[in-house]
């Protein structure tokens, strides 16, 4: 910053006036919320205001190409009233998203999926809602793929519209574990029951999955093809595990 000053004798960066075109700084205050990474919104605000006072210009990168226009309008409506810049509380200001691809005709861009909790006349608890969500969400995913007829833009091709595929859907979790319980496991079971291809990232229940437990049991008991025949009606997960064992025989150490 000192090297960009119009006066080489200045030794305090707070007093500089940068030469036009000689200083370019990128900062994202909305990402400066992680104190454990030594992020500091107030420091960003101080630097920005000092440079603006010295003649610099702030340019917001607000144009987004990630979502359709209705989704960006929804995000703007939700966050603009809440995220108001405040130096006392170190709150970053909100910059509205611009641009966005046009919505696809004859299908919604945003769906608020209700939790199908059975009403028993008692107060609905958070646990009941959480318990019903995995199957409800996976049933909605199955409907999207096999029945909805909805489409997405093909980012790997020419950008034309193609039917929704499993790879076009992502389920995000606020946390991996909740009271030591893997949040993803009921979703995995529900997707497997519907035979929907999926990829699990950052889960901690790999060694608790049924096929992994079957493989572990096989390694301990030295299972053979004769043992497989004793399981008259294996589950789909067991069948896949057994097929792996046939392909790659394991023996106890």
C-alpha angles and dihedrals in degrees: 000000000000090000089058094055120115088224116056091197093067111106100176115076090207090066099048128116106203119225108247110266095010100095128050121173128180119204135163112196092185087064092048094087100098105096092177086065090052092251115161123188092190091056089052091050092049093051093046094050092045092052093044088052088053093054103273121139127227115223118189118212095214103146112105128191097183103091144020121276095254091056092050091047089053092050091049093049092050100046107028095074092045105041104066117157113255123172093194094058094031091240116163118224122246121247111202117239116245133197121014131166118283117264118265110252122251096014133079122251093208128039124183102207111209122221107244096220114168109242112229098169091260128104112282111240129212089243092058090051092048092047094055098043101078095058093039094051094044090048088053090049090052090050091049092053102039109025115014099078088211119146141211133202114267103238091180093054136030095317093257124143118274133173115274113269129195089254090060093064128077128184112205125201128205090217139006096224133032113190088339091306117126106240093201100054099082089049091052092051091049093049091048091050088055092044092238115157112237144166121219117210126191096356120148098207100078093115090048095057115116097239091049091050089050091052090048091051090049092054090052099045101034095235118205135192088267089060091053091058090061090067100077097180110022118186117249089256092050090047091055091048092049090050090053090051091051091050094044110026115211129202132192117262 
